Amino acid sequence: LIETEVRTLISENLFDNYVIIYTDGSVVRYIWNLWVFTAQVRGEVVKEDNGGFAMATSRFTMEIVTVTKEMVWLESHTFI
């Protein structure tokens, strides 16, 4: 139900050239440290990327890495 409400809110306020980016950073201590993002324009996935580190870190660090990665990608693209 919440996902449907969020998607409705997005579609009601979205312009054609807007990019929607979903991000996630995750850590399970001593097992994995991962980041991932998906970018969509007009409902189509235009970029997916992910990665990780082989070192102990925090979930907050991975969230920041994720946002940094997507911002670097977004900076070099224009959607008209």
C-alpha positions as CSV (number, residue, x, y, z in Angstrom):
1,L,0.0,0.0,0.0
2,I,2.8,2.4,0.9
3,E,4.7,1.7,-2.3
4,T,1.6,2.4,-4.4
5,E,1.1,5.7,-2.5
6,V,4.7,6.7,-3.1
7,R,4.5,5.8,-6.8
8,T,1.3,7.9,-7.2
9,L,2.9,10.8,-5.4
10,I,5.9,10.6,-7.7
11,S,3.9,10.4,-10.9
12,E,1.7,13.3,-9.9
13,N,4.7,15.6,-9.4
14,L,7.1,14.4,-12.0
15,F,8.2,16.3,-15.1
16,D,9.5,14.4,-18.2
17,N,13.1,15.2,-17.7
18,Y,13.2,14.4,-13.9
19,V,15.5,11.5,-12.8
20,I,14.3,9.3,-10.0
21,I,17.2,7.6,-8.2
22,Y,16.8,4.8,-5.6
23,T,19.9,4.2,-3.4
24,D,20.9,1.8,-0.7
25,G,24.0,1.1,1.3
26,S,24.3,-2.0,3.4
27,V,26.8,-3.5,5.9
28,V,26.9,-6.8,7.6
29,R,30.0,-6.6,9.8
30,Y,32.9,-8.8,8.5
31,I,30.7,-10.2,5.7
32,W,29.9,-7.5,3.2
33,N,29.8,-3.7,2.6
34,L,27.7,-2.9,-0.4
35,W,26.2,0.1,-2.3
36,V,23.7,0.2,-5.1
37,F,21.7,2.7,-7.1
38,T,19.1,2.6,-9.9
39,A,18.2,5.7,-11.9
40,Q,15.0,6.0,-13.9
41,V,13.8,8.6,-16.4
42,R,10.2,8.5,-17.7
43,G,9.8,5.1,-15.9
44,E,12.7,3.5,-17.7
45,V,15.9,2.3,-16.0
46,V,18.7,4.3,-17.5
47,K,21.5,3.3,-15.1
48,E,22.2,0.7,-12.4
49,D,25.4,0.4,-10.6
50,N,26.8,-1.3,-7.4
51,G,30.0,-2.1,-5.6
52,G,31.5,-2.8,-2.3
53,F,34.5,-2.7,-0.1
54,A,36.6,-5.5,1.5
55,M,37.0,-3.6,4.8
56,A,34.9,-2.9,7.9
57,T,32.8,0.2,7.7
58,S,29.4,1.6,8.7
59,R,26.0,1.5,7.0
60,F,26.1,5.3,7.0
61,T,29.4,5.3,5.2
62,M,28.0,3.0,2.5
63,E,24.9,5.3,2.2
64,I,27.2,8.3,1.6
65,V,29.3,6.3,-0.9
66,T,26.0,5.4,-2.8
67,V,24.9,9.0,-3.0
68,T,28.3,10.1,-4.1
69,K,28.5,7.5,-6.8
70,E,25.1,8.5,-8.2
71,M,25.8,12.2,-8.0
72,V,29.1,11.7,-10.0
73,W,27.1,9.7,-12.6
74,L,24.2,12.2,-12.7
75,E,26.6,15.2,-13.1
76,S,27.8,13.9,-16.5
77,H,24.2,13.3,-18.0
78,T,21.4,15.4,-19.2
79,F,17.9,14.2,-19.7
80,I,15.7,16.4,-22.0
